[in-house]
Amino acid sequence: TGQGASDAAQILKPSLARGDLHLVGATTLDEYRRHIEKDQALTRRFQTVYVPEPTVEDTVAILRGLKSKYEVHHGVAIQDDALIAAAQLSGRFLAERKQPDKSIDLIDEAASRLKLQQESKPDVIYELERRLLTKRIERAAMTPKGGAKELDTYSKARLEKVEEEIKVMEGDLSALEETLAVEKRALEDSKVHKEGLENAKAELLKAEKEGNYEKAGELRWSKIPALEELVEVDDSPENKAKLKDIKASSMLQDVVTSEMVAEVISAQTGIPLAKLSGESTTALLNLETDLVKSVVGQDHVLRAISDSVRLNRTGLGASNERPNGVFLFLGPTGVGKTELAKALSSLVFDPTVPMTRIDMSEYMEKHSVSRLVGAPPGYIGHEEGGQLTEAVRRRPYQIVLFDEFEKAHRDVWNVLLQVFDEGFLTDSQGRKVDFRNTVCIMTSNLGSEVISMMPEKYLGSEPEVEAAIMDVVRSELSPELLNRIDAVSIFNRLQRPAMRRIVDIQLERISERIMDGARLRLAVEDGARDVLADLGYDVKYGARPLLRVLNSDVMVPMSRLLLEGQLTAGDTVEVIVRESEPAEGGGLDDNDRGVLVRRMATEEHNGSAGVGRGDGRGDGGGSGDGHFNGGGDTGK
């Protein structure tokens, strides 16, 4: 406490002034300012020495000095590559902590994880024991009990086969257990040798201090070299490759590697730092193909974004001191800007955790900046942190979406300049939040009026249209903000042919949703898909009207059929084209086009009920007493 520190200072000052006491203290800058600096009489008794944070090279040297102690404590070997990885990765991804503390903790945790794996039963033995138990239960169930009749020929053959399988499994299990025992003895011997080496070094220091040079000479030139030969780890590339082959067939691992250190970092931060596997490499190479499944008609944007993601994931980006990507998506509403951000978040980042979405229309006032980084000291909510900084501090590996960016106040833009340039943002409590592992995406409708005034044949990505849009963007956004954006992507205006693919995507999502919920299957004929695409297309509003059409023409009729009891779990919902009514002057009325939702007829259910939407009328399909409900008139 403050009073306790003051009392201690009064006790120390006389001895320090007389020179009777030689004192070396260690404290943080904050604690020094709070408890010592306020007392001038005590401050002048000390010579302050500022100890800076060690560099990566210094941290590696410190880790090498501590390496043997942790090897002895955990009973494992630690590769030099693991030490280097701990220093480099902790400096890159654990920005809130300081060296060498964070690197030492990484090595300690990686070694303790390996030790726990050694003490646990290997997966290969566990799996074999489980299968053996299953076979023994089967044998017990098939063996005749007292008074039971004899087994038939098939059961006897099956019992003999099970007996044979049990013998093979018991032999394999016995061999594996013997191998495991041998490996454990080897690990124990290695641990004993390492402990002996550490004890011998301690005895050497003690002997030299006491002047027992005979014992010191014996330790230095005889005992210690012999122990070092037993525990020495060869870090040469040739030996590493040889050890890797040996460990691949071994059940127990006894060496901490750089991959294990990366796994610890990944567990702490959620950042996948393991070396690129074949699966992840294929996913990155096929990123455009996967994105096309969610975003239609924007191939040029998908190609540019995919190239940028691959560049950063392979570590070949321009700088590691800023976010992995800063993108500005421009284009009319309903063309897939936000949908692309969601697809990227699912494919490149964690698919189980949604991205952080900041609606910039909520930050139109100057004072709303405090919502991003937290309220200043003395204001309500200071301890809660900011909406942006807390989200990234807790999950530093994610996509941050700034939706409708142009609607935010200019002071909000100025705060984000630091994020886009340096990769850090300081919150209201003085903590530096690391944005270097995020991808920042801004969406905006700036320049959309330019596209809306163009003839329908223009996509929006033509050079002359792009130039006109960028003129509008430059008039709204500051030059320093635009200069920090990696790529400005202008989305095409949605064309009618693309609507069919979007309909397929949305119907697939509806199919998954109703299967998980009501346990229904969905069957939509091609003609109905075309009708839905035509009804949902709007050159001005993009694909957003399609969602309303699917809701009103498919989901609402389906809900009515469910409530009426005409659909039950396991049924198939059929969506077909509803026949158009004859027009007054003859022919068919094009404005009467729509779809009919009904239960697919089966042999057990000859009558089929349907619900049609489009103009307030419906048509019952199938034979029997099928009826429809079209939102107004009801026919039977």
N, C-alpha and C positions, 0 to 999 in steps of 0.2 A: 504493500500500500504506500501512498504518498507519505504518511506519517512515519511508517517503518523505515522508508528510505532516508528520511531526514534524520531519524535517530541513529541509523547506521553511519551516516556521514559525520555526525558529531563525534562518534567513537573513533572513526578512522582519521579525522583531520589532525589531531595532535601527533599521532605516531608518524603520519606522512610528513608533517612539517619538520619533525626532528630527524627524519631519515631512518628511524628505527624499523620501518615497515616497507618492504618492497612488494608492490602490488601490481599485478597485470589483470586487467578486467576486460571482459568482452560483452558487448551489448549491441542492440540495434540503434539506428539513428533516432527512431521515434522514442525509444525508451531513454536514450541519452538526453534528448531534448526535454523529456517530461520529468526526469528525476535528478539529473546531474547538472545540466546546463543552467538551471535556475539558481543554483547555489554557486556563486562566483568564487567563494573561498575554497570550495572543493574542486571546482573546475580547474583552477590554476595549479593545483597539485598534480594534475595529470598532463601527460603529453599525448594528445589524441593521434591515433594512427588509423587512417581510413583503409579498410581492407576491401578492395573491389571484388566483384564476382569473378571467379576464374574463367578463363577462356575455355573453349572446347579442348584445345591441346593440353592446357593445364589440368583440366578435369580428367582426361585420359591418363595422365601421369599419376594423379591421385588414386584413380581406380586401380591402376597397376600395383600401387603400393599396398592397397587394401585387399587385393585379389586373393592372396593366400589365406587371409583370415576368414573370408567368406567361404572359400573352398573347404577349409577345415570344419567350419561351423555347420555347413549343410552337407558335407560329404560328397561334393560334386566337383568336377573340373569346370573352369570358366575359360572359354576361348578369348583370345585378344580381340577378335572381331566383335564379340559381344560387348566388350568394354567400350570400343569405339562407337558402336551402334547406340549404346546407352547415352553416351555424351552427346552425340549428334541428334538423335531423335528427341531426347528430352529438351535440348535447346530449341528444337524446331516446334515441338507440339505441346510442351508444358510451360507456357510462357508465364504463368502466374507464380511459379516457384523458381528458386535460385539454385545455381550450381555451387558445390558438387552434391548438395543434399538430394536433389531429384534424381541424379544419375545413380547415386549409391542406393537409393530406394528401389530403382528399377532392377539393378543387379541382385539386390537382396530378394525381391519378390520373384524374379525369374528363377533364382536358385531354389527358393522355397517351393515353388510350383513343381520343379523337377524332382525335388526330394519327396513331395507328396505322391508324385507319379510312381516313384520307385517303391514306396511303401504300399501302394494300392496293387490290386490284382490286375495283371495285364488283360487287355480286352480279349485276346485270343483264347486265354484260359477261361475267362468268364463266359464267353460265348460257348465254348466246348462243354463246360459244366452245365450250362442251361440246356443244351441239346441232349446231353447225357441224362439229365434228370427227366426230361420229357420222354425219352425212350424207356427209362426204368418205370415210369408211371404207366406207359402203354403196356409194358410186359406184365406188370402187376395186375392190370385190368383184364388181360387176356388169359392169364394163368388160371386153370380151373381150381375152384376151391373145393373143400370137402363136400361130397354129396352132389356136386354139379356134374352134369353130363359131359361127355368128352367133346372136344372141339371137332368141328368139321374139317375137311381137307384144306380148304382155303385158310381157315384160322390157324391151323397147324403150320402151314407154309409161312404165313405172316409172322407167327411167333418165332419160328426159326430164324427168319430174316432179321427180326428185331434183336434176338439174342446175338446174332453175328455182328450187327451194327454196334451193339453195346460193347462187345469185346474189342472191336476196332477203336472205338472212342476211348475206352479205358486205357488201351495201350498208348494212344496218342496223348492222352492227358498225363499219363505217367511220364512219358518222355519229355513233355513240356515242363512238368513240375521239376524234373531232374535238371533240365537246362536252366530253369529259373533259379534253382538253388545254387547252381554253379556260378551264375552271373551275380547273384547276391553275395556269395562268398568273395568273389573278385572285387566287388564294390566295397565290401567291408575291409578287405585287405588294403585297398587303396586308401580308404579313409584312415586306417591305422597308421599307414606310412606317412600320410600328410600330417597327422597329429604328432607323430614322432619327430618329423622335420621341424615343425613349429616349436616343439618343446626343446629340441636341440639348439635352435637359434636363440631361444630365451636363455638357456643355460650358458651359451657362449657369451652373451652380453653380461650375464651375472659373473661368469668366471673372469672376464677381462676387467670388470669393475672392481673385483676383489683382488686382482693381481695373481690369480691362479693360472699362470701361463701354460703350465703343463697340460691341464685339463682343457684350456682354450685351444691349444694346438691340436690335441686329439680330436676335439669336436670339429674344428675348422678344416682339418686336412684328412680326416678319416671318416667320422660318423656322418657329418652333414653331406659330403659329396656322394656317399653311398645311398643315402635317403633321397637325394635329389635325382639320382638316376632312376629310382623307382617311381617317382611321382612326376617326372618331367613330362610336359605335354609339348609335342612337336607341332608348331603352328604353320609348318611349310605347306604350300598348296598340294604337293604330292601326298603328304601324310593326311591332310584333310580329306582328300578324295578317297584314300584307302579307308579312313575311319568311317566315312559316310557309307561306304559299301558294307562295312562290318555292322554298323549300327542299324542298317536297313533290315538285317536279319536278326537283330538282337531285340529281346523283349524289354530290356531295361536301358534307358538312356542315362548317361552319367556326365554329359558335357553340356553346359549352357552355351547356346549359339545365338547369333544375332537375330535369327527368326523368333526365338523364344522371347527375346527382349521386345521385339516388335509386337508380339502377341500381348504382352503386358501393357504396352502403350495403347494398343487397340482396345483392350478391355477397359482401360481408364477413360479414354476419350471417345470411343465409338468410331475411330478413324481406322479403316482397313489398311494396315501398313504392311501386311505380309506381301512377299514378292508376288508379282503377277502370275497367277496360275493359268493353265490352259483355258479354263472355263471363262475367267474374267477377261483374258485376252480376246477370246472369240466374241464376247459380249461387246467389248469396245470396238472391235473391227466391224461388227454388224450393227452398230448403234443407229445408223440412218434407217436400216431396215426395220428395226424395232420401233423407232419413233414414228415411222409412216403408219404404223398400226393405230396410232392415236391422233396424229395430226396429218391432215390431208391438204394437198395443193400448195405446200410450202417447201418444196424440195430444196430450193436454193438456201433457205434459212437452216434447214436441218443439216445440210452438208457443212455449212460454215460453223454451226455450233458443235457438231460432232468432231470436226477437225480441232477446234479449240480444246474440247474436253480431252481428246486423245493426247494432245500436246502437253497438257498439264499433268495428266495421270502418269505419263511416262517420265516426268521430271525434266522435260526439255523446255519448259516455259521460260519466258524472258526474265522473270524474277520470282524468287520465293518469298519476297517481302511484301506481297500484296495478295488480294483474293485470287483464287484459281481462275476466275473469270468475272468480268463486269460487262453486262450486255444490256442494250436498250432495244426493246421490241416495239416497233411502230406499225400501225395499220388500223383499218376500220374495226369496229366492234364485231365480235363473233367470228373471227378468222382463225383463232387457235393460239393466241399469244399466251394466255394463262394456261391453256391445255398443254402446250409444249413445256412450260415450266414444271407442271405436275408430272408429265411423262419423264422428263429428265430426272426429277427427284426420285422416281420409282426405279428407273433403270440404272442410274449411275450411283445414287446414294442408297440409304437404307429404305427398302420398299415398305417396311412395316411402320415407319415413323413419317408423318406428313412433314412437308416443308414449312418454314415459317413464312406466313403471308402477312404483310403489313399493308393495310388499306390506307393509302396516302390521302384519300379524301377526308380522313379523320384528323389530318395534320395541317389544316388550312390556316390555323391561327399561329401567331408567333410563339406564344407560350406553350404550344403543344410539343415543342422540342423536348421538354422535360419528360414527356411520356416515353420517348425513345431511350433516353439514358438515365432516367430516374429524377425524382424531385430533388432540388438542392437542399442542403442542411437547414433545418428549422422549419421546413414545409411538411405538410401531411404526405405520407407515402415515401419519405426519404429512405426508409429501411427496406422497402419492397423492391427496389431496382427498376430498371427500365424495361419496356416491352421488348425492345430489340436486343439490348445488351444481355439481359437475363436469358433469353432464348438461345443466343449464340454461346454464351458462357457455359450453359448446361449441355448443349449439343453443338460442338464446334465444327462438325462435319455435316453440312447440309446446304440446301438451296434457300436463299433468302429472297423472297419475291416482294418487290415494291410495286404494288398494283396501282394503276392510274397515277403515275409518278408526277405528272405535270400539275396536279391539283394541290400538291403540298406547298407550304410556305417556303420562301427562299432561304430562310434561316435553317430550315430542315435540310435543304440541299447542301448548305455550307457545312453542317455537321457531318454529313455523309462523305464529304470530300476526303476527310482523314481516313475513312474506311477504304475508299476506292484507291487511295494513293499509298498509304503506309500499311494497311491491313490491320490496324488497331483502332479501337475507340475506347476512350476513358469514360467510365460511368460516373454517376454522381457521388459515389463513395471512393473514388480515386483508383479503382481497379482497371487495369488495362485488359480489355476483352479482345481476344485474338480472332480475326476474321480471315486469316490466311488460308484456311481450309474450307472456306465457303465459296459458293458461286452466287454472285449478286445479279439479279435480273430485274430490270425496270420495264414495266409495260406502260404504254402511253397511246392515246388517240390523237396526238399532235399530227397535223397534216392529213387527217382522215377526210377533212372537207375537200382537200385537193383531189383525192381519189374519187369522192362522191360526185364531183362535178365533171369528171372525165367520162367519155362515152364508155359503154359497157364492154367494148372490145379490149380496153386497157386493163391489164392485170394490176398495175400499181408498182411493179418493180422495174418498169422501163427507165432508162437513164434520164429522160426528161422529166418523168414523174418523180423519180427519186430526188432530182435536183430541186424541184419545187417543194417537196416535203422537207428536205433538209434546210431550205431557206426559212420555213416556218419554225423548225426546231431551233435553229440558231437564234431566231428572234425571241424565243422563250427561255431557253436554257443558257446558262452562263458559259463562256468559253472554257474556264477552268474545269467545269464539270464535264463538258463534252470531251475535253482532252484526256480525261481519266477513264473513259469508256473504251473497252477493248474492241467492241464491234457494235455497230448500229445496224439492226436487221429490219428491213421493211417487208412486211407480210403482203402477199398478193391478196387482191380482192377475190372473194370466194366465187368460183365459177359453177354453173349449173351441173356439168358432168361430175364434179367432185362430190355433189350431194349424195349420190348413190352410195359411195364408199363411207360417207359419214353416217348414213342411215344404217348400214351394216354394222358399223362400230357401236352405235347407240343401241341397236336391237340386241347385239351380243351382250351388252351390259345389262339390259333389261332381262334377258334370258337368264343370266347368272343370278340376278337379284330375285326373280320369282322362284327360281329353283331352290335358293337358300331359304327363302321365306315361306311361301305358300306351297312349295314342292310341286310346282307346275312346270311343264315343258312348253316351249314356244315354237310354233311353226309359222313362218311368214312366206307367202308365195312371192315370186319375183315381181309380178304385176303390182301387188300391194306395196312392195318396197319402192317401186317407181312412183306410185301415187303419193306415198309419204314424202319422197324426195321433192316432188313438185309442190306439194302443199307447204313444205317447210322451207322452201328456198325464197330468199329475199336478198336482192343484190345490195341493198343498203345495210341490212342488219346481219348478214352472214348466216351462220348456222344456228343462232339463238332461237329463231322462230320454230326450228325443227323440234327443239325440246318441248315447246308448248304444244306442237301438233301431236307428238308422241304421247304426251300426257293426256290430252283431251280425246284423241281418237283411238288410243290403244289402252292406256292404263286405266282411265276412268271407266270405259265399258267393261274391262276385265274385273275391276273392283265390284261393279254391279252384279256380274255373273257370280262372283264369289259370295256376295251377301245374299243373293237369291238361292243359293245352294245348288246352282247348276254346274259349278266347278268344285272338284274335290282334289285332295292331294293325289298326285300321280297322273292326273289328266293332262292332255295336250291342248293348249290354246291355239287355235288356228286364226290367222289374220289373212283375209282374202279381199279382193277388190269388190266393192259394193256396186252393183249395177246402177247405171245412171238412169234417171227418169226421162221419159220422152219430153222434148221441148214443145212449146206451144206451136211453133211453125213446122213441126216435124223434126226428125233426127233426134240426137241425144244432146242433153244440156251439159256442156263441159264444166260448168260451175257446180254441178251436182256430184262431182267425183268424190269418192271417199273410200273408206275401208270398213269391213265388217269383222267384228271380233266374236268368235263363237267357239264352243267346245267341239273338238274334232270328233266326227262320228266314228263309232266302232261297232263291231257286231253285237256287243251287249247293249249298245245305246243307239238305237236306230233313229230316234228323234234328235235333232240338233238345235240348240238355242243360240241365238246370236244377238249382239248389240252393235249397232252401227252408229258412227258419228260423222258429221261433216256438214249437214244442213238441217239437223233436227229430225231427220227421218231415218228409219232403219229397215232392214229386210231380214226376216227369219229365213234361215237356210236349212236345208236337209228335209227329210221326211218326218212325218209324225206331227206332234203338237208343238213344234218349235215356235218360240215367240221371241220378240225383240223388244228392246226398250231404247228408243232413240232420243231421249231427252225431252220429248213432248208428246207425240202420238204413240200409242201402244197398239200393236196389231197381234191378232191371234189367228 
